[in-house]
């Protein structure tokens, strides 16, 4: 697979993806500086994820910083999947019902 075709998704392991893509970039251009390599790696991610990682680090961040940020984002994504709350922030309420174990007997009117 080439560098351009292998985009990042949250389902992939961040460490393996970053390392593999970094090695591909080094093979393409061994003289490439860290800033350019990080920029190309970030362009392979979805827009929101790219923006979140850019906001976390500086331009001279290492591959380790990007990997740690991706792992943190991945953990947050998995927590969101397990949450009982909807995306709007409220929990769906079930209707309130009381059930008695021993139901009371029905009263019958006395006949004279």
Secondary structure, DSSP 4 states (H G I P E B T S, - for coil): --TTT----TTS-HHHHHHHHHHHHHHH-TT--HHHHHHHHHHTS-HHHHHHHHHHS-TT--HHHHHHHHHHHHHHHHHHHH-SS-TTS-PPPPPP----SSPPPPP-PPP-
